[in-house]
Amino acid sequence: MLNRASVGEALDVFSSFSLRHSTATVVFTRRSGDQASLGYAAMDGNMPGMPQLQDSAMAVARNIMRDMLGADWCPTGVTLMRREPRDPELYANFFGAPCRFNATRSELIFPATTLDFSLNNSAAESADVVHYPFDSHELRSCVPRVAYRLLLQGECSRKRVAAELGVSDRTLVRKLGNAGVTYQELFEGARFAASRSLIRETNLPLAEIAAALGYNEPSSFTRAFQRWSGMSPAQWRKLKVG
């Protein structure tokens, strides 16, 4: 990352490396207007210790940004996909920024201009990342994580997933077929993973979770979740959270 020309390029390298080498988590950068963010999520919505995992991931993300921008760098805000802790002020003190809990994403927020900040690296031009093509089985593994990441970013579609993986929509469908699976099956798996995390780790209303996952009606989300898990989202939350 430190061999890249700018912060934005460095974060792109981080995200690409994570996609290639981590099957359990996703890292993403997001740009919206004059704000940008660096986010993290775990794929398994049943994983024990998720609040602590997300806390530590955001702390690592802060340290990564400080490696590039200086030891005094702080985000302008932090969101965490977890319930509010007993002492939220500890979080604000640690990150040096307001922290919002019960969010649909865990991410550090900062000015979009930060992405253009030069790392002043004289070797940047020779630090190109080699992108190797994905075979059918690698795509089968990567598609759910890319779809999950794009769901968290609020902009998921099959064409967008294909573009993120550097293939055409047609090639994506063909290669997944070679691996014995359809895009829709993998997309639904990503939706189920995201829904479990949001239901278990936050107090967000189910209607808000449904909207975050791209459902126009909460009833459509309820029917889908019942199909996936054999129970309604409300029943699943009661079983997992108590």
N, C-alpha and C positions, 0 to 999 in steps of 0.2 A: 504493500500500500504506500509506503513512504517513498517508493521509487516512481510514483506517478507525478504528473505535472500539477494537478489540482486536487482539492479535497473531494470534489464530485467524482473524479476519475478513481480516486483511491477507494471511495465507498462502493463504486460499481465493481471494483476488483473484489472487495470484501464480500459483496452479495453473490457474485459469480462463484467465488471459491466455496462459500457456504452451500450453494446449490449443488456443486459437484461432490462435496466431501461430507456433508452432514445430512443424514436421512431423517433425523428427528426434529430439526429446527429449521426455521426460515429467518433470513435477515433481509430487510428491505429499506430502500430509501424512497422518499415520497416528496413531491414538490407540488405545492398548491398556492398559486398567487405569489405573495412575497414571503411565504414560509416554506421551509423544508424540514424533513425529519429523518431520523435513523431509527428503525424499529426492529423488533424481535418477537418471535412467537414459537412455541413448541407445538408440534403436530398432535401429540397425544393428549386429548382432553381429560383423560383419566390419570395422568401422571401425578403421583404424590409430590407435595412440596412445590406446587406450581407458583404460589406467591413468592417464595424465596428464590426460586429459579429466575423469575422475571425481574425481581429486585436486583439480583446479582448481574444479570445480563445487561440491565440498563446502567449499572455501575461500571461494568467493563466497557460499554459503549461510550460512556463519558470519558473514561481513561484513554480510549482510542482517539477520540476527538482532541483530547489534550495533548497527546503525542504529536498531533499534526499542527495544532493551533496555539499551544502554550499551556503551561501549568495553571494559569488563571482562567482558562476558558470555562464558561458556563452556558448551558442552554437557556432559552427564554422561557421554556416550559417543559414539563414532563407529564406524560399520561401513562397510567398503569392499568393493565387488565387484571385488577384484583380489588377485593374489598378494602375499604379504608382501614388502616392499622390503628392500633390504640393511640399512637403518638405520631400523627402525620407531620408534625413540625420537624421531626428528625429527618424526614425525607427532604423537606424544603431546605434545611440547613446543609444537608449533604450535597444536593445537586445545585444549590445556589439559585433556585428558581421555584416558582409555584408548581405544585404537584396536584394532578387531578386523578382521583381513583375511580373505580367502576367505569373505566373507559373501554371502548371496543378494540383498542390497540395499545401496546406498550411501546412508547417511542420518546426519543429526545427531540424537542422542537427548537428550531433556530432559524435565523434569517436565511432566505434562499440565496442571498449573495455569498454566504459562507461556502457554498459549493464551488464557487468560482475562485476561491482564495488559492493563490499560487503557493506550492510547496517549495519553490525555489530549488528545485532539484536539477542539477546540471546533466544528470544521466537519464532524465525522464524520457528522451526520445528513443533510447534503446531498451526501455522497460516494457515493451509491448507484451500483452498477455496472449498466449496462444490458445485459441478456442478450438477444441477438438469436437468433431460431430458426435452427436449422441446416437448410439445404436437403439434398436427397438426396446430392449429391456431396460436400458438406462432411461429412456423416455418414460416408460411405464412408472419408474421410480420417481422421476423428476416432476412429471405433470401434476400430481397432487400437491406438491410443495409450491410450485409456481402458482397454481390455482389458489391455494390457501393464501399465498402472499398477495395476490391480486385482489382476492376477496377482502383482505384487511385494508387494502388501499382503495377499495370501493370501485374497481374498474376491471372486473373479470369478464372475459369472453374467450371463446376458443381461439379466435384469430389473435387475440392479444397474448394468450399462452404460447401459441406457436411462434409468434414474433420474439417473445422473451427467450425461447429456446433456439432461436436462429434457424427455424425451418418454416416452410410454407404450411398453411392450414391443411392442404391436401396431403403433404408428406407426413404431417403429424397423424392424421387419421389412418393413413396406410401403415405407418410403422407401429402404431398402437394395435392395429388389426393383426399384424405379424406377431405381436406379443400376446394376442388372445384377449384383448380387453378393448372397451370403447372409451372415448373421451368422457362421455356422460357418466359412466360408472366411476371413473376417477374423480370427476368434478363433484359428484354427489358424496364421495368419500371425504373430499376436502371440506365440503359444507358440513358434513356430520362432525368432523374433527373440530372445526371452528365453533360450531354450535355447542358442543360439549364444554369447551373451554369457557365460553361466554356465560353459559348457564351455571356452571359449577363455581367459577372464580369471581363472578360479579353479582351485584344486586340489580342489574339492568332489567327493566320490564321485558317480558317475552316479545312484545310487539316491537320494541326497539332492536332486539336481537334479530328478529325476522327481517327487519328493514336493513340492518347491517349486512345480512347475508344475501341481499338482493331479492327478497320476497316482497311482492306488492301487497299481499294480504297475510296477516298473522295466521289465518286458518290454513293457508297453503303450507306454511312452515310447520304447523302442528301436525298436519297429515303426513308430511315428509318425515318428521322426527319419529312419529309413531311407526312408520314403515321401517325406519332404520333400527330403532331400539326396542320396539314392542310396547312402548308406553309414551304418554304425552310429555312434552317438555316440563310441565309443572310437576308431574309425578317423578320424573327423572331428577329434577332439582331437589325435591323433598327427600328422595332416596339418598342422594349424594351429599347434600348439605345438612339436612335434618332441621 
